[in-house]
């Protein structure tokens, strides 16, 4: 196992520290109930003999001592503010020396997740500090980290501190998947962790991360438990969050969940609404609402979400229009008719759809049309494949036309190049003959005898 990232340095033997902590707990309890020190004293005696004789400690005997101390340690939440951290650090140090530390650390974490009564204002910060220490003294792959992390998230949810949440958020998004893999959690524990993080994110106002972990929790449900009451409740909660959140437009992860699919029989209206939001348009939504009031769906979970749902359906409808338009040009009149909005509001809805990331394009006020550059497919099936195939064929014909132009231009360029080269060669040949005649004349002139005049004196 890898070495822990942090280490608690506390002086004293196990028996000495246990006696000290037991006496401290008795003081905090103010003699209410049996004395912890009196209960652990006889159990510590054989352990003390082993320490004196430098023998290997009896771990089972240590566990018996720790059971009594940890059971009474809930009173540490009432300790003076300046003493809470050191008392808990001592308790954590002793728990690490047990045969199975996780058995005690998980219980200690539940204590820290509760309010610290002696310091209501600083209590959450103290608890987070102690829990962080516990977390960092454990090896990265130690399953005990799971219980510690759950307690940290619980404290974050209770205190509602945006500063503490923002400090932890990078770990929630970047490191949590790796931690879950290292801890080798089963489906139940994974679901519990994702729900805890979702609750903490909701308390901090982070709806995006809260919904993400709701979906992750749904994915931990086995197929054979998809119809259980707990699974049904979680599926309804996830759908309600998706419908009510004005920034969520992708319903594919929900449709892929076995628990959500099970709503087809238990919550027919809610599942029908999901299908409309996943692939249909505003017309289908308005027909649905006319026959099935929102207040009658799954106990009225969407009774107050009418305006949000209708606005979201308008954006999704515009995205579908943009994706299915072969010409990539949407007249304002078509948008106004499909979205049931006045013509003067068309540009506002187009801009809102662009901001939602569903489409990209350009508004042309002169032509009263929206020129689509990109559109998001809400579902991708045979119809969408056919549309893509049609567009690819158009692009192919366009490319073939461009290639034909390039090919003809290249042939013309080669022809003109060959013609120019031939003309240049012909010109060079004529110039070469003229130069040869001149050279021959010069040679003949050099071979003819020349008269030389010699000047000199008489002998």
C-alpha positions as CSV (number, residue, x, y, z in Angstrom):
1,X,0.0,0.0,0.0
2,X,1.3,3.5,-0.7
3,X,2.4,5.6,2.2
4,X,-0.1,8.0,3.6
5,X,0.1,11.6,2.5
6,X,0.1,13.0,6.1
7,X,1.0,11.5,9.5
8,X,-0.2,12.3,13.0
9,X,2.7,12.6,15.4
10,X,1.4,11.9,18.9
11,X,3.8,10.9,21.8
12,X,2.9,8.1,24.2
13,X,2.1,4.4,24.2
14,X,-1.3,3.0,23.3
15,X,-2.3,2.3,26.9
16,X,-1.2,5.7,28.2
17,X,-3.1,7.6,25.4
18,X,-6.2,5.4,26.0
19,X,-6.2,6.2,29.7
20,X,-5.7,9.9,29.0
21,X,-8.6,10.0,26.5
22,X,-10.9,7.9,28.7
23,X,-10.4,10.3,31.6
24,X,-11.0,13.3,29.3
25,X,-14.3,11.8,28.1
26,X,-15.3,11.2,31.7
27,X,-14.7,14.9,32.5
28,X,-16.8,16.0,29.5
29,X,-19.6,13.6,30.5
30,X,-19.6,15.1,34.0
31,X,-20.0,11.7,35.7
32,X,-23.2,11.0,33.7
33,X,-23.3,7.3,33.0
34,X,-20.6,4.7,33.7
35,X,-17.0,5.8,33.9
36,X,-15.2,5.0,30.6
37,X,-11.9,4.9,32.4
38,X,-13.2,2.4,34.9
39,X,-14.4,0.2,32.0
40,X,-11.2,0.2,30.0
41,X,-8.7,0.0,32.9
42,X,-8.8,-3.8,33.3
43,X,-8.7,-4.2,29.5
44,X,-5.6,-2.1,29.3
45,X,-3.6,-4.0,31.9
46,X,-2.6,-7.0,29.7
47,X,-1.7,-4.6,26.9
48,X,0.5,-2.6,29.3
49,X,2.3,-5.8,30.2
50,X,2.9,-6.5,26.5
51,X,4.3,-3.1,26.0
52,X,6.7,-3.4,28.9
53,X,7.9,-6.8,27.6
54,X,8.1,-5.4,24.0
55,X,5.8,-8.1,22.8
56,X,3.5,-7.9,19.8
57,X,0.2,-6.3,21.0
58,X,-3.0,-8.3,21.1
59,X,-5.0,-6.5,18.4
60,X,-8.3,-8.0,19.5
61,X,-7.7,-6.7,23.0
62,X,-7.0,-3.2,21.5
63,X,-10.3,-3.4,19.6
64,X,-12.2,-4.1,22.8
65,X,-10.7,-1.0,24.4
66,X,-11.4,1.1,21.4
67,X,-15.0,0.0,21.2
68,X,-15.7,1.5,24.6
69,X,-13.8,4.7,24.0
70,X,-15.2,5.3,20.5
71,X,-18.7,4.6,21.7
72,X,-18.5,7.3,24.2
73,X,-16.6,9.7,22.0
74,X,-19.7,11.4,20.7
75,X,-19.4,13.7,23.7
76,X,-16.3,15.3,22.1
77,X,-18.6,17.5,20.0
78,X,-19.4,19.3,23.3
79,X,-15.7,19.8,24.2
80,X,-14.3,23.4,24.4
81,X,-13.6,24.8,20.9
82,X,-9.8,24.9,21.4
83,X,-9.7,21.3,22.6
84,X,-11.9,19.6,19.9
85,X,-9.3,19.2,17.2
86,X,-6.6,17.7,19.5
87,X,-9.1,15.3,21.2
88,X,-10.3,14.0,17.8
89,X,-6.8,13.7,16.5
90,X,-5.9,11.6,19.5
91,X,-9.0,9.4,18.8
92,X,-8.0,9.0,15.2
93,X,-4.5,8.1,16.1
94,X,-5.7,5.4,18.4
95,X,-8.1,4.1,15.8
96,X,-5.4,3.6,13.3
97,X,-3.8,1.1,15.6
98,X,-6.8,-1.2,15.6
99,X,-7.0,-4.5,13.7
100,X,-9.6,-3.0,11.4
101,X,-9.4,0.8,11.6
102,X,-12.3,1.3,9.2
103,X,-14.7,0.0,11.8
104,X,-13.9,2.9,14.1
105,X,-13.1,5.6,11.6
106,X,-16.5,5.3,10.0
107,X,-18.2,5.9,13.4
108,X,-16.0,8.8,14.2
109,X,-17.0,10.4,10.8
110,X,-20.6,10.1,11.8
111,X,-19.9,12.1,14.9
112,X,-18.1,14.8,13.0
113,X,-21.0,15.0,10.5
114,X,-23.2,16.1,13.4
115,X,-23.3,19.7,14.8
116,X,-20.5,20.7,17.1
117,X,-22.6,22.1,19.9
118,X,-19.8,23.9,21.7
119,X,-19.1,26.1,18.7
120,X,-22.1,26.5,16.4
121,X,-20.4,29.1,14.2
122,X,-16.9,27.6,13.8
123,X,-18.1,24.0,14.2
124,X,-18.4,23.2,10.5
125,X,-14.9,24.5,9.8
126,X,-13.5,22.5,12.7
127,X,-15.2,19.4,11.5
128,X,-13.9,19.8,8.0
129,X,-10.4,20.4,9.2
130,X,-10.5,17.2,11.3
131,X,-12.1,15.1,8.5
132,X,-9.5,16.4,6.0
133,X,-6.7,15.3,8.4
134,X,-8.3,11.9,8.7
135,X,-8.7,11.6,4.9
136,X,-5.1,12.6,4.2
137,X,-3.7,10.2,6.8
138,X,-5.2,7.3,4.9
139,X,-3.6,5.7,1.8
140,X,-5.3,6.7,-1.5
141,X,-6.8,3.2,-2.0
142,X,-7.9,2.8,1.6
143,X,-11.7,2.1,1.6
144,X,-12.0,4.1,4.8
145,X,-11.6,7.2,2.8
146,X,-15.1,6.6,1.5
147,X,-16.7,7.1,4.9
148,X,-14.5,10.2,5.6
149,X,-15.5,11.7,2.3
150,X,-19.2,11.1,2.9
151,X,-18.8,12.9,6.2
152,X,-17.1,15.8,4.5
153,X,-19.9,16.1,2.0
154,X,-22.5,15.9,4.8
155,X,-20.8,18.8,6.6
156,X,-20.7,20.9,3.5
157,X,-24.4,20.3,2.9
158,X,-25.3,21.2,6.5
159,X,-23.2,24.4,6.8
160,X,-24.1,25.7,3.3
161,X,-20.7,27.4,3.0
162,X,-20.2,28.5,-0.6
163,X,-16.5,29.1,0.2
164,X,-15.9,25.6,1.5
165,X,-17.9,24.1,-1.4
166,X,-15.9,25.9,-4.0
167,X,-12.7,24.8,-2.4
168,X,-13.9,21.1,-2.6
169,X,-15.5,21.3,-6.1
170,X,-12.3,20.7,-8.1
171,X,-11.9,17.4,-6.3
172,X,-15.5,16.5,-6.9
173,X,-15.1,17.0,-10.6
174,X,-11.5,15.9,-11.2
175,X,-10.6,13.3,-8.6
176,X,-13.8,11.7,-7.5
177,X,-14.0,9.2,-10.4
178,X,-10.5,8.0,-9.6
179,X,-11.2,7.7,-5.9
180,X,-14.4,5.6,-6.6
181,X,-12.3,3.3,-8.7
182,X,-9.6,3.0,-6.0
183,X,-12.1,2.3,-3.3
184,X,-13.8,-0.4,-5.3
185,X,-17.2,0.6,-4.2
186,X,-20.3,-1.6,-4.9
187,X,-23.4,-0.2,-6.5
188,X,-25.1,0.7,-3.2
189,X,-22.1,2.7,-1.9
190,X,-21.5,4.4,-5.2
191,X,-25.1,5.5,-5.3
192,X,-25.0,6.7,-1.8
193,X,-21.9,8.8,-2.6
194,X,-23.3,10.3,-5.7
195,X,-26.5,11.3,-4.0
196,X,-24.6,12.9,-1.1
197,X,-22.6,14.9,-3.6
198,X,-25.8,15.9,-5.5
199,X,-27.4,17.0,-2.2
200,X,-24.3,19.1,-1.3
201,X,-24.2,20.7,-4.8
202,X,-27.9,21.5,-4.6
203,X,-27.5,23.2,-1.2
204,X,-24.7,25.3,-2.7
205,X,-26.8,26.3,-5.7
206,X,-24.7,24.2,-8.2
207,X,-27.6,22.7,-10.2
208,X,-25.4,21.4,-13.0
209,X,-23.2,19.3,-10.8
210,X,-26.2,18.2,-8.7
211,X,-27.9,16.9,-11.8
212,X,-24.7,15.2,-13.1
213,X,-24.4,13.2,-9.9
214,X,-28.1,12.3,-10.0
215,X,-27.6,10.7,-13.4
216,X,-24.5,8.9,-12.1
217,X,-26.6,7.6,-9.2
218,X,-29.2,6.3,-11.6
219,X,-26.5,4.4,-13.5
220,X,-25.6,2.4,-10.4
221,X,-29.0,0.8,-10.3
222,X,-28.9,-2.8,-11.5
223,X,-31.5,-3.9,-14.1
224,X,-33.1,-6.3,-11.7
225,X,-33.8,-3.5,-9.2
226,X,-35.0,-0.9,-11.7
227,X,-38.7,-1.3,-10.7
228,X,-38.1,-1.0,-6.9
229,X,-39.6,1.9,-5.0
230,X,-36.3,3.5,-4.2
231,X,-35.3,3.3,-7.9
232,X,-38.6,4.8,-8.9
233,X,-38.2,7.7,-6.5
234,X,-34.7,8.4,-7.7
235,X,-35.8,8.3,-11.4
236,X,-38.7,10.7,-10.7
237,X,-36.3,13.0,-8.9
238,X,-33.9,13.0,-11.8
239,X,-36.6,13.7,-14.4
240,X,-38.1,16.4,-12.3
241,X,-34.6,18.1,-12.0
242,X,-34.0,17.8,-15.7
243,X,-37.4,19.2,-16.7
244,X,-37.2,22.1,-14.2
245,X,-33.6,23.1,-14.9
246,X,-33.7,25.7,-17.8
247,X,-30.1,24.8,-18.8
248,X,-30.6,21.0,-19.3
249,X,-31.5,20.0,-22.9
250,X,-29.9,16.6,-23.3
251,X,-32.3,13.8,-22.1
252,X,-30.3,10.9,-23.6
253,X,-28.6,9.8,-20.4
254,X,-32.0,9.7,-18.6
255,X,-33.6,7.7,-21.4
256,X,-30.7,5.1,-21.2
257,X,-31.4,4.4,-17.5
258,X,-33.2,1.2,-16.6
259,X,-34.9,2.9,-13.7
260,X,-36.3,5.6,-16.0
261,X,-37.4,3.1,-18.5
262,X,-39.3,1.4,-15.7
263,X,-41.4,4.5,-15.3
264,X,-43.1,3.6,-18.6
265,X,-45.4,1.3,-16.6
266,X,-45.4,3.0,-13.1
267,X,-45.5,6.7,-14.2
268,X,-46.9,6.7,-17.7
269,X,-47.5,10.4,-18.0
270,X,-44.1,11.4,-16.8
271,X,-42.4,9.0,-19.2
272,X,-44.5,10.3,-22.1
273,X,-43.4,13.8,-21.2
274,X,-39.8,12.6,-21.3
275,X,-40.3,11.2,-24.8
276,X,-41.7,14.6,-25.9
277,X,-38.7,16.5,-24.5
278,X,-36.3,14.0,-26.0
279,X,-37.5,14.1,-29.6
280,X,-40.8,15.9,-30.2
281,X,-41.8,19.6,-30.7
282,X,-44.0,22.2,-29.1
283,X,-47.1,21.0,-30.9
284,X,-46.8,17.6,-29.2
285,X,-46.1,19.2,-25.8
286,X,-49.2,21.5,-26.0
287,X,-51.4,18.6,-27.0
288,X,-50.0,16.6,-24.1
289,X,-50.6,19.4,-21.5
290,X,-54.1,19.9,-22.9
291,X,-55.0,16.3,-22.1
292,X,-52.8,15.8,-19.0
293,X,-52.4,18.8,-16.7
294,X,-48.9,19.0,-15.1
295,X,-50.4,19.0,-11.6
296,X,-51.7,15.4,-12.2
297,X,-48.2,14.0,-13.1
298,X,-46.5,11.9,-10.4
299,X,-48.1,13.7,-7.4
300,X,-47.7,17.2,-8.9
301,X,-43.9,17.3,-9.0
302,X,-44.1,19.6,-12.0
303,X,-47.1,21.6,-11.0
304,X,-45.1,24.9,-10.8
305,X,-42.8,24.3,-13.8
306,X,-45.2,25.1,-16.6
307,X,-43.5,28.3,-17.9
308,X,-40.0,26.7,-17.7
309,X,-41.2,23.6,-19.6
310,X,-42.9,25.6,-22.3
311,X,-39.8,27.9,-22.8
312,X,-37.5,24.9,-22.9
313,X,-39.8,23.2,-25.5
314,X,-39.6,26.3,-27.7
315,X,-35.8,26.2,-27.7
316,X,-35.8,22.5,-28.4
317,X,-38.3,22.9,-31.2
318,X,-36.1,25.6,-32.8
319,X,-33.1,23.3,-32.6
320,X,-35.1,20.5,-34.4
321,X,-36.2,23.0,-37.1
322,X,-32.6,24.1,-37.7
323,X,-31.3,20.5,-37.8
324,X,-34.0,19.3,-40.2
325,X,-33.8,22.2,-42.7
326,X,-31.9,21.1,-45.9
327,X,-31.4,24.6,-47.2
328,X,-30.0,25.8,-43.8
329,X,-32.2,28.9,-44.1
330,X,-35.2,29.3,-41.7
331,X,-37.6,32.2,-42.5
332,X,-38.8,34.2,-39.5
333,X,-42.4,33.3,-40.4
334,X,-41.6,29.6,-40.0
335,X,-40.0,30.1,-36.6
336,X,-42.8,32.3,-35.3
337,X,-45.4,29.7,-36.4
338,X,-43.6,26.8,-34.9
339,X,-42.8,28.5,-31.6
340,X,-46.2,30.2,-31.2
341,X,-44.5,33.6,-30.8
342,X,-45.1,37.0,-32.4
343,X,-42.8,37.8,-35.4
344,X,-41.1,40.6,-33.5
345,X,-40.0,38.0,-30.8
346,X,-38.3,35.6,-33.3
347,X,-34.8,37.1,-32.9
348,X,-35.0,36.9,-29.1
349,X,-35.8,33.2,-29.2
350,X,-33.1,32.5,-31.8
351,X,-30.6,34.3,-29.6
352,X,-31.7,32.3,-26.6
353,X,-31.3,29.1,-28.5
354,X,-27.8,30.1,-29.6
355,X,-26.9,30.9,-26.0
356,X,-28.2,27.5,-24.9
357,X,-25.6,26.0,-27.3
358,X,-28.3,24.2,-29.4
359,X,-27.6,26.1,-32.7
360,X,-25.1,28.4,-34.3
361,X,-25.9,30.8,-37.1
362,X,-26.6,34.3,-38.3
363,X,-29.7,36.4,-38.3
364,X,-30.5,38.3,-41.4
365,X,-32.9,41.1,-40.7
366,X,-32.8,42.2,-44.4
367,X,-34.1,38.8,-45.6
368,X,-36.0,38.0,-42.4
369,X,-34.3,34.6,-42.1
370,X,-32.0,32.7,-39.8
371,X,-29.0,31.2,-41.6
372,X,-28.1,28.0,-39.7
373,X,-24.4,27.1,-39.4
374,X,-24.7,24.3,-36.9
375,X,-27.6,22.6,-35.1
376,X,-27.7,19.9,-32.4
377,X,-29.6,16.7,-33.1
378,X,-31.8,15.9,-30.1
379,X,-31.9,12.2,-31.0
380,X,-29.9,10.3,-33.6
381,X,-31.7,7.5,-35.4
382,X,-32.5,6.3,-38.9
383,X,-34.2,9.6,-39.9
384,X,-31.1,11.6,-38.8
385,X,-28.8,9.2,-40.6
386,X,-30.8,9.8,-43.7
387,X,-30.5,13.6,-43.3
388,X,-26.8,13.3,-42.8
389,X,-26.5,11.0,-45.9
390,X,-28.4,13.6,-48.0
391,X,-26.2,16.4,-46.9
392,X,-23.1,14.3,-47.5
393,X,-24.3,13.7,-51.1
394,X,-24.8,17.4,-51.6
395,X,-21.4,18.1,-50.3
396,X,-20.0,15.3,-52.5
397,X,-21.5,16.8,-55.6
398,X,-20.2,20.2,-54.6
399,X,-16.7,18.8,-54.1
400,X,-16.9,16.9,-57.4
401,X,-17.8,20.2,-59.1
402,X,-14.9,22.0,-57.4
403,X,-12.5,19.1,-58.3
404,X,-13.7,19.3,-61.9
405,X,-12.9,23.0,-62.0
406,X,-9.5,22.4,-60.4
407,X,-8.7,19.6,-62.8
408,X,-9.6,21.6,-65.9
409,X,-7.6,24.6,-64.7
410,X,-4.6,22.3,-64.0
411,X,-4.8,20.8,-67.5
412,X,-5.0,24.3,-69.0
413,X,-2.0,25.3,-66.9
414,X,0.0,22.3,-68.1
415,X,-1.0,22.9,-71.7
416,X,0.1,26.6,-71.5
417,X,3.3,25.6,-69.8
418,X,4.2,23.1,-72.5
419,X,3.3,25.6,-75.2
420,X,5.5,28.2,-73.6
421,X,8.3,25.8,-73.1
422,X,8.1,24.8,-76.8
423,X,8.2,28.4,-78.0
424,X,11.1,29.1,-75.7
425,X,13.0,26.1,-77.1
426,X,12.3,27.2,-80.6
427,X,13.5,30.7,-79.9
428,X,16.7,29.3,-78.3
429,X,17.3,27.1,-81.3
430,X,17.2,30.1,-83.7
431,X,19.4,32.1,-81.4
432,X,21.9,29.2,-81.3
433,X,22.2,29.0,-85.1
434,X,22.9,32.7,-85.4
435,X,25.5,32.5,-82.7
436,X,27.2,29.6,-84.4
437,X,27.6,31.6,-87.7
438,X,29.2,34.4,-85.8
439,X,31.7,32.1,-84.1
440,X,32.7,30.5,-87.5
441,X,33.3,34.0,-89.1
442,X,35.5,34.9,-86.1
443,X,37.5,31.7,-86.5
444,X,38.1,32.2,-90.2
445,X,39.3,35.7,-89.6
446,X,41.8,34.5,-87.0
447,X,43.3,31.9,-89.4
448,X,44.0,34.4,-92.2
449,X,47.7,35.7,-92.3
450,X,48.2,39.1,-90.9
451,X,50.7,41.8,-91.8
452,X,53.0,42.8,-88.9
453,X,54.9,46.0,-88.9
454,X,58.2,45.8,-87.1
455,X,60.0,48.9,-86.1
456,X,63.7,48.9,-85.4
457,X,67.1,50.6,-86.0
458,X,69.6,49.7,-88.9
459,X,72.5,47.4,-88.4
